[in-house]
Amino acid sequence: MDFHLTHEQMMIKKMMKEFADEVVAPGATERDRNKAFPKDIFDQLGQLGILGLPFPEEYGGGGADTICFAIAVEELSRACGSTGITYSAHVSLGGAPLNLFGTEAQKREYLVPICNGDALGAFGLTEANAGSDAGGTETEARLEEGEWVINGSKCFITNASYAKVIPITAVTSRINGEKEISAIIVPADAQGFSITEPYEKMGLNASNTTELFLENVRVPEENILGKRGEGFKQFLITLDGGRIGIGAMAVGIAQAAYEDALNYAKQRTQFGRAISKFQAIQFKLADMALKIELARQMVYKAAWLKDQGKKFTKEASNVQIIRIGNLHGGLYRSHSDSWRERLYARISG
Ligand SMILES: Cc1cc2nc3c(=O)[nH]c(=O)nc-3n(C[C@H](O)[C@H](O)[C@H](O)COP(=O)(O)OP(=O)(O)OC[C@H]3O[C@@H](n4cnc5c(N)ncnc54)[C@H](O)[C@@H]3O)c2cc1C
């Protein structure tokens, strides 16, 4: 067993930590209060080459592993939960199904813009009556003269307002009462497709979460993602990877809470000393640090299993647990080449 991060993973950690501290953290509270989507941050992440981090380089991705992805989510979430969930959903829900199941043409057309930052990734599974029970999908699609005609709605969809296409699940046939569920790629500008105003949420207010309505939306037959009838399975596989992102997000937010608590405990004095000197407070802080480290290792393990091509469904389901670093501006604003080259240049410079 080797618990060390690789050189590449350490570079990602350093870069994302510094980006999070310098670019993401400063406006986080204000964005949350104003429900302001962090569009400029995503433009910068696109320029950095981070938006397609775990996808193949031939589609404009970074060719990095899932641990690098988890580290990126963790660091962004440490600075701003809304930025973390936006990034996590963009990669693991939006880009991943296209990468895993898309045809070569679909990857070229839809994955490349996700990697280079021209569009954010989104994924439409949940419906009013299909939440935990994702197979309860009621959205229907019927084939008519070489086109899918789709009717239904989706709810709680992250990034929908910033996506160019959204893969959604729909019932494409019923055989002896059994639903055949397929995934269909729907362009956000298709006639009959509408996106509501973002929800009023209790948190993650700067992230974009909306409802989708599909009224006789027509898309070409070839917009089926991968194979007809495999949509439900494809989306469950996608969710396994998505859980690694959500776990990493929780670790980042918990780390931020811990750092704030630790700093406060050092500043706050009672009875003539900082409260961090009292054992009762030390125990609390030690417990927090311990639980966060355990959670981080669980996330990394699930990510590692995924990278090894091993089963990781159980480990990804178990990571439901639980802020903020210095590369410089020039790096973030660079338009050239891949994140690796920019980072090597930065470190060697
Ligand atoms: C911020 C946010 C972003 C999201 N982004 C997306 C997205 O991009 N795309 C997308 O498709 N969806 C998205 N979702 C939806 C998310 O996947 C669903 O909220 C989730 O599947 C749960 O469904 P539900 O909210 O309908 O809860 P329900 O299924 O109604 O569950 C309610 C409660 O009942 C419990 N429960 C349900 N079934 C059982 C059972 N069999 N046994 C025991 N307890 C049970 C649940 O644990 C939960 O506590 C998002 C949700 C949120 C909050």
The ligand as a MOL file (V3000), in Angstrom:
LIG
                    3D

  0  0  0     0  0            999 V3000
M  V30 BEGIN CTAB
M  V30 COUNTS 53 58 0 0 0
M  V30 BEGIN ATOM
M  V30 1 C -28.2870 20.7590 -4.7820 0
M  V30 2 C -28.8090 19.5950 -5.5820 0
M  V30 3 C -28.3330 19.3670 -6.8730 0
M  V30 4 C -28.8390 18.3120 -7.6290 0
M  V30 5 N -28.3830 18.1400 -8.9320 0
M  V30 6 C -28.9450 17.1640 -9.6980 0
M  V30 7 C -28.5650 17.0320 -11.0870 0
M  V30 8 O -27.6890 17.7610 -11.5920 0
M  V30 9 N -29.2060 16.1030 -11.8400 0
M  V30 10 C -30.1670 15.2790 -11.3250 0
M  V30 11 O -30.6900 14.4780 -12.0610 0
M  V30 12 N -30.5370 15.3800 -10.0090 0
M  V30 13 C -29.9600 16.2950 -9.1990 0
M  V30 14 N -30.3320 16.4220 -7.8810 0
M  V30 15 C -31.3710 15.5480 -7.3630 0
M  V30 16 C -30.8700 14.4660 -6.4180 0
M  V30 17 O -30.2420 13.4740 -7.1540 0
M  V30 18 C -32.1030 13.9800 -5.6540 0
M  V30 19 O -32.4190 15.0080 -4.7330 0
M  V30 20 C -31.8750 12.6720 -4.9650 0
M  V30 21 O -31.8880 11.6520 -5.9290 0
M  V30 22 C -32.9470 12.3840 -3.9220 0
M  V30 23 O -34.2090 12.4800 -4.4740 0
M  V30 24 P -35.3690 13.3750 -3.7730 0
M  V30 25 O -34.8070 14.7300 -3.4710 0
M  V30 26 O -36.5690 13.2620 -4.6060 0
M  V30 27 O -35.5880 12.6610 -2.3430 0
M  V30 28 P -36.5520 11.4210 -2.0380 0
M  V30 29 O -36.2270 10.2990 -2.9470 0
M  V30 30 O -37.9580 11.8910 -1.9680 0
M  V30 31 O -36.0510 11.0530 -0.5960 0
M  V30 32 C -36.4910 11.7820 0.5630 0
M  V30 33 C -35.9570 11.0810 1.7930 0
M  V30 34 O -36.4580 9.7270 1.8420 0
M  V30 35 C -35.3930 8.8160 1.9710 0
M  V30 36 N -35.6700 7.5990 1.2190 0
M  V30 37 C -36.0690 7.4960 -0.0950 0
M  V30 38 N -36.1840 6.2070 -0.4090 0
M  V30 39 C -35.8350 5.4770 0.6730 0
M  V30 40 C -35.7290 4.0790 0.9490 0
M  V30 41 N -36.0380 3.1740 0.0230 0
M  V30 42 N -35.3260 3.7120 2.1670 0
M  V30 43 C -35.0240 4.6330 3.1250 0
M  V30 44 N -35.0990 5.9600 2.9450 0
M  V30 45 C -35.4990 6.3640 1.7340 0
M  V30 46 C -34.1750 9.5230 1.3830 0
M  V30 47 O -32.9550 9.0320 1.9340 0
M  V30 48 C -34.4310 10.9670 1.8020 0
M  V30 49 O -33.9660 11.2000 3.1200 0
M  V30 50 C -29.8280 17.4510 -7.0860 0
M  V30 51 C -30.2930 17.6660 -5.7840 0
M  V30 52 C -29.7960 18.7130 -5.0480 0
M  V30 53 C -30.3430 18.9210 -3.6630 0
M  V30 END ATOM
M  V30 BEGIN BOND
M  V30 1 1 1 2
M  V30 2 1 2 3
M  V30 3 2 2 52
M  V30 4 2 3 4
M  V30 5 1 4 5
M  V30 6 1 4 50
M  V30 7 2 5 6
M  V30 8 1 6 7
M  V30 9 1 6 13
M  V30 10 2 7 8
M  V30 11 1 7 9
M  V30 12 1 9 10
M  V30 13 2 10 11
M  V30 14 1 10 12
M  V30 15 2 12 13
M  V30 16 1 13 14
M  V30 17 1 14 15
M  V30 18 1 14 50
M  V30 19 1 15 16
M  V30 20 1 16 17
M  V30 21 1 16 18
M  V30 22 1 18 19
M  V30 23 1 18 20
M  V30 24 1 20 21
M  V30 25 1 20 22
M  V30 26 1 22 23
M  V30 27 1 23 24
M  V30 28 2 24 25
M  V30 29 1 24 26
M  V30 30 1 24 27
M  V30 31 1 27 28
M  V30 32 2 28 29
M  V30 33 1 28 30
M  V30 34 1 28 31
M  V30 35 1 31 32
M  V30 36 1 32 33
M  V30 37 1 33 34
M  V30 38 1 33 48
M  V30 39 1 34 35
M  V30 40 1 35 36
M  V30 41 1 35 46
M  V30 42 1 36 37
M  V30 43 1 36 45
M  V30 44 2 37 38
M  V30 45 1 38 39
M  V30 46 1 39 40
M  V30 47 2 39 45
M  V30 48 1 40 41
M  V30 49 2 40 42
M  V30 50 1 42 43
M  V30 51 2 43 44
M  V30 52 1 44 45
M  V30 53 1 46 47
M  V30 54 1 46 48
M  V30 55 1 48 49
M  V30 56 2 50 51
M  V30 57 1 51 52
M  V30 58 1 52 53
M  V30 END BOND
M  V30 END CTAB
M  END
